[in-house]
Amino acid sequence: MDPSLPPPRTGRERLIAVWEWTVRRRRIALAQLLRGACYGAGTGAAGLFFVWVEHRM
C-alpha cells in the first residue's frame, strides 16, 4: 500500500462519504436537466415563432 495515501474509510465514515458523493452528483444531474429543459423551451419557442411567421406571409 502506498504510504502517501490516506487509510481507507470504514463504517460510518464510508457511509458519509458515499452520501456526500451522491448529493454532489444529484445536484449536477438536476442542473443539467434544468439546462436541457431551458434549451428545449427556447428551441420550441423559436420554432413556433417561425411557424407563425410563415403562416402570416
Secondary structure, DSSP 8 states (H G I E B T S, - for coil): --TTS-----THHHHHHHHHHHHHHHHHHHHHHHHHHHHHHHHHHHHHHHHHHHHH-
